[in-house]
Amino acid sequence: MCQKRLFLIFFIIGSTLTLRQTLTALTFQEAASLWTGRIWRGLKTFVADISRGFVNISHHSFALLGLLAVLLGMLALARPEIRTQTVQNIQGWLYTRLHISDEEDERQQVLLRSLAAPSTDLDAKQLALVQAIKSKYRIAPTPLNALVLEVYDLANRGNLDPTLILAVIGVESNYNPFASSSTGAKGLMQVLPDVHSEQFAPFGGPMAIFDPKTNLRIGVKILKESIDSTGSLVEGLRLYKAGEDSVSQETDYIARVLTEQSRLQEAINPALPQAASAAQSSKNLPAKPSQ
């Protein structure tokens, strides 16, 4: 009996120690878990505070940069040439991104251009042309400035002489954008609406024929195609004028266009008639007798 009691006492003491060790281990794990959670929450709070501070500083910095950019943009866009160039560059970028067709681009370019322009936008040769045209056809200079600028732009694109385009306008319509002939040709370049109606579709339809810039664009395109298809300026002008009653009228038309072109070329280069006169005089001089 004593042995059994001793064994029971030792068993109870051992169980108590084991239970105490177990409880001590659990308490340590709970404490470690608690401290770990506190440390993790502290780190999260620290990182969140740093992030909020960085965002606030960034917002203020970007706001200052944005305000500076707006002020610089307003100062730059106050100049008309910079404003026009900026609009055209942005439009070109958008057209490239959006895959805008050439027809739509041409229509938008016409809408962007004004029907009048100050003389400060023109160079010396362009101003001389304006003066020569104004003195003969009695046209207000401000819209004529814009027309000459448009002619130069189209001439550069089509590799044509701007004086040729201006001469055709003078002979065809006397610079009257609402001119109409007996054959039905209309506008500055006297374009036949029935023949070329599809070319006015991108610009708003048949009524666009009376818009000076639209009529000019389509007329120059037809003139360029006529010269390229015939391979000759004279024959190109004849094809452009095709549809008249007789060939003699076409011949007279060609002579009038070339004469007007020569007059305009002399206006921008006064040395031309002097050089031609000197060349003619040298031809008329008697030959020196041989010795």
C-alpha positions as CSV (number, residue, x, y, z in Angstrom):
1,M,0.0,0.0,0.0
2,C,2.8,2.4,0.8
3,Q,4.3,1.8,-2.6
4,K,1.1,2.5,-4.3
5,R,0.6,5.7,-2.3
6,L,4.2,6.9,-3.1
7,F,3.6,6.1,-6.8
8,L,0.4,8.1,-6.7
9,I,2.1,11.0,-5.0
10,F,4.9,11.1,-7.5
11,F,2.4,10.8,-10.4
12,I,0.4,13.8,-9.1
13,I,3.6,15.8,-8.6
14,G,4.8,15.0,-12.1
15,S,1.5,15.8,-13.7
16,T,1.4,19.1,-11.9
17,L,4.9,20.1,-13.2
18,T,4.1,19.0,-16.7
19,L,0.9,21.1,-16.6
20,R,2.8,24.1,-15.2
21,Q,5.4,23.8,-18.0
22,T,2.7,23.5,-20.6
23,L,0.9,26.6,-19.2
24,T,4.2,28.5,-19.1
25,A,4.9,27.6,-22.8
26,L,1.4,28.7,-23.9
27,T,1.8,32.0,-22.0
28,F,5.2,32.7,-23.7
29,Q,3.7,32.0,-27.2
30,E,0.8,34.3,-26.5
31,A,3.1,37.0,-25.4
32,A,5.3,36.6,-28.4
33,S,2.3,36.7,-30.7
34,L,1.0,39.8,-29.0
35,W,4.3,41.7,-29.3
36,T,4.6,40.6,-32.9
37,G,1.2,42.0,-33.7
38,R,2.0,45.2,-32.0
39,I,5.2,45.6,-33.9
40,W,3.5,44.8,-37.2
41,R,0.8,47.3,-36.5
42,G,3.3,50.0,-35.6
43,L,5.2,49.4,-38.9
44,K,2.0,49.6,-40.9
45,T,1.1,52.9,-39.2
46,F,4.6,54.3,-39.8
47,V,4.6,53.3,-43.5
48,A,1.0,54.8,-43.9
49,D,2.1,58.1,-42.3
50,I,5.2,58.3,-44.6
51,S,3.0,57.5,-47.7
52,R,0.4,60.2,-46.8
53,G,3.1,62.7,-46.3
54,F,4.8,61.9,-49.6
55,V,1.4,62.2,-51.4
56,N,0.7,65.5,-49.8
57,I,4.1,66.9,-50.8
58,S,3.7,65.5,-54.3
59,H,0.3,67.1,-54.7
60,H,1.6,70.5,-53.7
61,S,4.7,70.2,-56.0
62,F,2.6,69.1,-59.0
63,A,0.1,71.9,-58.3
64,L,2.9,74.4,-58.5
65,L,4.4,72.9,-61.6
66,G,0.9,72.8,-63.2
67,L,0.3,76.5,-62.4
68,L,3.7,77.4,-63.8
69,A,3.0,75.4,-67.0
70,V,-0.4,77.2,-67.4
71,L,1.2,80.6,-67.0
72,L,3.9,79.8,-69.5
73,G,1.3,78.4,-71.9
74,M,-0.9,81.5,-71.7
75,L,2.1,83.8,-72.3
76,A,3.2,81.7,-75.3
77,L,-0.3,81.4,-76.8
78,A,-0.7,85.2,-76.6
79,R,1.3,85.4,-79.8
80,P,-0.9,84.5,-82.8
81,E,1.9,82.6,-84.8
82,I,2.7,80.4,-81.7
83,R,-1.0,79.8,-81.1
84,T,-1.7,78.7,-84.7
85,Q,1.4,76.5,-84.8
86,T,0.5,74.9,-81.5
87,V,-3.1,74.1,-82.7
88,Q,-1.7,72.6,-85.9
89,N,0.9,70.5,-84.1
90,I,-1.7,69.2,-81.6
91,Q,-4.1,68.5,-84.4
92,G,-1.5,66.6,-86.4
93,W,-0.6,64.5,-83.4
94,L,-4.3,63.7,-82.8
95,Y,-4.8,62.9,-86.5
96,T,-1.9,60.5,-86.3
97,R,-3.2,58.8,-83.2
98,L,-6.8,58.6,-84.5
99,H,-5.9,57.7,-88.1
100,I,-7.7,60.7,-89.6
101,S,-7.9,60.5,-93.4
102,D,-6.3,63.1,-95.7
103,E,-9.7,64.4,-96.7
104,E,-10.7,65.1,-93.2
105,D,-7.3,66.7,-92.5
106,E,-7.8,69.0,-95.5
107,R,-11.3,70.0,-94.3
108,Q,-10.0,70.8,-90.8
109,Q,-7.1,72.8,-92.2
110,V,-9.6,74.9,-94.1
111,L,-11.6,75.5,-91.0
112,L,-8.6,76.5,-89.0
113,R,-7.5,79.2,-91.5
114,S,-9.0,82.6,-91.3
115,L,-10.5,84.5,-94.3
116,A,-8.3,87.4,-93.4
117,A,-4.7,88.0,-92.3
118,P,-2.6,91.0,-91.3
119,S,0.2,92.2,-93.6
120,T,2.7,91.3,-90.9
121,D,2.2,87.6,-91.7
122,L,3.5,88.1,-95.3
123,D,7.1,88.3,-96.5
124,A,8.3,91.0,-99.0
125,K,7.5,89.0,-102.1
126,Q,4.0,88.1,-100.9
127,L,3.3,91.8,-100.1
128,A,4.5,92.8,-103.6
129,L,2.0,90.3,-105.0
130,V,-0.8,91.6,-102.9
131,Q,0.0,95.2,-104.1
132,A,0.0,94.1,-107.7
133,I,-3.3,92.2,-107.4
134,K,-4.9,94.9,-105.4
135,S,-4.0,97.7,-107.8
136,K,-5.5,95.8,-110.8
137,Y,-8.5,94.1,-109.3
138,R,-9.4,96.6,-106.6
139,I,-9.6,94.1,-103.7
140,A,-9.3,94.8,-100.0
141,P,-5.8,93.8,-98.8
142,T,-6.8,92.0,-95.6
143,P,-8.7,89.0,-97.2
144,L,-6.2,89.1,-100.1
145,N,-3.4,88.6,-97.6
146,A,-5.0,85.4,-96.4
147,L,-5.6,84.2,-100.0
148,V,-2.0,84.8,-101.0
149,L,-0.8,82.8,-97.9
150,E,-3.1,80.0,-98.8
151,V,-1.9,80.0,-102.4
152,Y,1.7,79.8,-101.3
153,D,0.9,76.9,-99.0
154,L,-0.8,75.0,-101.8
155,A,1.9,75.9,-104.3
156,N,4.5,74.4,-102.0
157,R,2.5,71.2,-101.5
158,G,1.9,70.8,-105.2
159,N,5.3,72.0,-106.5
160,L,3.6,74.8,-108.5
161,D,4.5,78.4,-109.0
162,P,2.3,80.6,-106.8
163,T,2.2,83.3,-109.5
164,L,0.6,80.7,-111.9
165,I,-2.2,79.9,-109.4
166,L,-2.8,83.6,-108.9
167,A,-2.8,84.3,-112.6
168,V,-5.4,81.5,-113.1
169,I,-7.6,83.1,-110.4
170,G,-7.3,86.5,-112.0
171,V,-8.2,85.3,-115.5
172,E,-10.9,82.9,-114.4
173,S,-12.9,85.0,-111.9
174,N,-11.2,88.4,-111.3
175,Y,-10.8,87.2,-107.7
176,N,-14.6,87.1,-107.2
177,P,-15.4,84.0,-105.0
178,F,-19.0,84.1,-106.2
179,A,-18.3,84.3,-109.9
180,S,-20.4,82.0,-112.2
181,S,-19.8,81.4,-115.9
182,S,-22.3,80.5,-118.6
183,T,-20.9,76.9,-118.5
184,G,-21.8,76.5,-114.8
185,A,-18.2,76.9,-113.5
186,K,-18.2,78.7,-110.1
187,G,-15.9,80.3,-107.6
188,L,-12.4,81.7,-107.6
189,M,-11.0,78.9,-109.8
190,Q,-14.2,78.4,-111.8
191,V,-14.6,74.7,-110.9
192,L,-17.4,72.8,-112.5
193,P,-19.6,71.5,-109.6
194,D,-21.2,68.7,-111.7
195,V,-17.9,67.3,-112.8
196,H,-16.1,67.6,-109.5
197,S,-19.0,67.3,-107.0
198,E,-17.4,64.3,-105.1
199,Q,-14.4,66.5,-104.2
200,F,-16.6,68.9,-102.2
201,A,-18.1,66.1,-100.0
202,P,-15.4,66.3,-97.3
203,F,-15.9,70.0,-97.1
204,G,-19.6,70.0,-96.5
205,G,-21.2,69.3,-99.9
206,P,-21.8,71.2,-103.1
207,M,-22.3,74.6,-101.4
208,A,-18.7,74.6,-100.3
209,I,-17.8,75.6,-103.9
210,F,-18.4,79.2,-102.9
211,D,-16.0,79.0,-100.0
212,P,-12.9,80.7,-101.3
213,K,-10.4,78.4,-99.6
214,T,-12.2,75.2,-100.5
215,N,-12.7,76.3,-104.1
216,L,-9.0,77.2,-104.3
217,R,-7.8,73.9,-102.9
218,I,-9.9,71.9,-105.3
219,G,-9.1,74.2,-108.2
220,V,-5.3,73.9,-107.6
221,K,-5.6,70.1,-107.3
222,I,-7.4,70.0,-110.7
223,L,-4.7,72.3,-112.2
224,K,-1.9,70.2,-110.8
225,E,-3.5,67.0,-112.2
226,S,-4.0,68.6,-115.6
227,I,-0.3,69.7,-115.9
228,D,1.0,66.4,-114.7
229,S,-1.2,64.4,-117.0
230,T,-0.2,66.4,-120.1
231,G,3.4,66.9,-119.1
232,S,3.3,70.6,-120.2
233,L,2.2,73.9,-118.7
234,V,0.5,75.0,-121.9
235,E,-1.3,71.8,-122.5
236,G,-2.2,71.6,-118.8
237,L,-3.9,75.0,-119.0
238,R,-5.7,73.9,-122.1
239,L,-7.0,70.8,-120.4
240,Y,-8.0,72.9,-117.3
241,K,-10.0,75.2,-119.6
242,A,-11.4,72.3,-121.6
243,G,-15.2,72.6,-122.2
244,E,-15.2,75.9,-123.9
245,D,-16.8,76.2,-127.3
246,S,-13.7,76.4,-129.4
247,V,-9.9,75.8,-129.3
248,S,-9.4,79.5,-130.1
249,Q,-10.9,80.4,-126.8
250,E,-8.6,78.0,-125.0
251,T,-5.6,79.5,-126.9
252,D,-6.6,83.0,-125.9
253,Y,-7.1,81.8,-122.3
254,I,-3.6,80.4,-122.2
255,A,-2.1,83.6,-123.5
256,R,-4.0,85.7,-120.9
257,V,-2.9,83.4,-118.0
258,L,0.8,83.5,-119.1
259,T,0.7,87.3,-119.5
260,E,-0.8,87.7,-116.1
261,Q,1.8,85.4,-114.6
262,S,4.6,87.4,-116.2
263,R,3.1,90.6,-114.7
264,L,3.1,89.0,-111.2
265,Q,6.6,87.7,-111.6
266,E,7.8,91.2,-112.5
267,A,6.1,92.5,-109.4
268,I,8.1,90.3,-107.1
269,N,11.3,90.6,-109.1
270,P,11.5,94.0,-110.8
271,A,14.9,93.0,-112.3
272,L,13.2,90.6,-114.7
273,P,11.9,93.1,-117.3
274,Q,15.2,95.0,-117.2
275,A,17.1,91.8,-117.9
276,A,14.8,90.9,-120.7
277,S,15.1,94.3,-122.2
278,A,18.9,94.2,-122.0
279,A,18.9,90.8,-123.6
280,Q,16.6,92.1,-126.4
281,S,18.8,95.1,-126.9
282,S,21.9,93.0,-127.2
283,K,20.3,91.0,-129.9
284,N,19.4,94.2,-131.9
285,L,23.0,95.6,-131.7
286,P,24.9,95.5,-135.1
287,A,27.7,93.0,-135.3
288,K,31.2,94.4,-135.1
289,P,33.1,94.2,-138.4
290,S,35.8,91.7,-138.4
291,Q,39.3,93.0,-138.7
